[in-house]
Amino acid sequence: MKKVLVLHGVNLNMFGKRDPAQYGTITLEQIDEEIKALASELGFAAECFQTNHEGEMVEKIHWAHEQKIDAVVINAGAWTHYSYAVMDALGILKVPIVEVHMSHVHAREKFRHYSVIAPLARGQISGFGVNSYLLGLRAAWELIGDHD
């Protein structure tokens, strides 16, 4: 069975509590439930992982490489804009990477407009709340192919 790793970065465990005007009231646990339900519906498995520790994120990306995960969907949070460690780890992967953001990053503060991850990603989806994740998961599914 194909497997997608969904990575949630720094502070994203605070969804539902942090800035509901930007992120809504859905919690990370609810997002993960929706991700797993859609993956099951599409016929593959999704594993979700969140950390506030950059080294743990890097280690999980290394794990994805070793486990031959079929695709990665990532919302790196603030690491999106400056974490060369996360970027370098993602660069090891030979599978599709889809970058997602709940808020519309290009309509926010200027520093949020730049992503160090974007050059490695097959695409970026932002501004659709939890649907950014679900659209990203559908994109990963399409990129994986072999949907018999």
N, C-alpha and C positions, 0 to 999 in steps of 0.2 A: 504494500500500500504506500502511495506517495505521502510525504510528510512535509509540512510547512512549519517553520519556526517563526512565531510572532514575537518580536522583541519590543518591550516598553522600557524607555529610558528613565532618566532621573526625574523625580517628582511626579511621575505619572500614576503612582499609587494614590495620589491625592485627587484623582478625578472624582467628581461628586462633592468635593469639599472645597476645591480651589477654583476661584474665578468662574462661577457658573455662566456669566455673560459670554465668556469665550469657549468654555468646555461643556456647558450643560450640567445636568445633575446626575448623569449616568456614572456609576462607579466602575472601577477597573474590573472588578469581579463580574459585573454585568456585561461589560464589553467582551471579556474572555468567554463568557457563556455564549454570546451571540456569535463570536468567531468560531467556536467549536461546533455550534449547531450548523452554521453555514458550511463549514468544512465537511462535516458528516453528510450533509445534503448533497454536496458536490462529489463525494466519494473519496475523500482523502482525510488524513489526520492533521490536526493543528495542535502544536504545543505552544503555550504562552509562557513568557518569562519576563519578569520585571525586576529591576534592581536600581538602587541609587548609588551604586559603587561602580565606577568606570572599569576597574580591573575585572570585576565579576562579569560585566557585559562582554569584555574582550574574551574572557575564558569561555563564555557561552557561545560566542561566535566561533572560537576554535573548536569547541565541542561539535557545533553544527557541521564544520568541515570534516571532522573525524567520523561523524555518524552518517555522512553523506545525505544530509537533509536536502530535499529537492528544491526548496526556495525559501527566501527570508522576506518577511514583511517587517519593517522597522519604523517605529516612532522613537527616535533617540532623545526626544525632549530637547533640552538646552544643549546637549552634546552635539546635536545636529550642526550647530554653528561654529564649533571650535575643536571638537575632539578628533585629533589626528590619530589617537590610539584606536578609537572605534573605527575610523575610516581605514586605517591600515589593516585592522583585523578583517573588516568586510572585504578588503581587497584580496584576501587569501581565497575567498569563496569562488567557486566556478559555477555557481547557480544563480538564477535570477534573484535580484534584490529589488523590492518595491518600497519606496519611502512614503510614509503617510503621516499626516498631522490632522488633528481634530479641528483646529482653528485655521483660518485662512491666513497663513503666515505672511503673504505678500501684501496684506491689508493692515498689517500690524507694524510694530516698531522696525526701523530700518535694519537693525542687527539680525532680525529674524528672516530677512530676505535671502541671506546667504546660507547655503548648506554645503558642508565639506563632504557629505554623503552623496549628494546629487550626481556627481560625475560617475559614481559606481552603480547607481540605480538605473533600472530599465525605465522607470518613470516615477513621478511624484504626484500624490493625491492629497489635497488639503482643503479644509474649509467645510467639510460635510459632516462634522461631528463623528459619531460612531460609524456612520456610513463610509467615512474615509477608510476605516479599517476593513469594512466589508467589501468595498470596491477594490481595495488593495489585495485582499484575499482572492477575489475573483480574477484580478489581473495575474496574480501568481499562478492560479489554476490554469489560466489560458497559456501562460508562458511555459508551464511544465509540460503541457500537451498530453497526448496518450490518454484520452478520456473514455476509453471503451467501457 
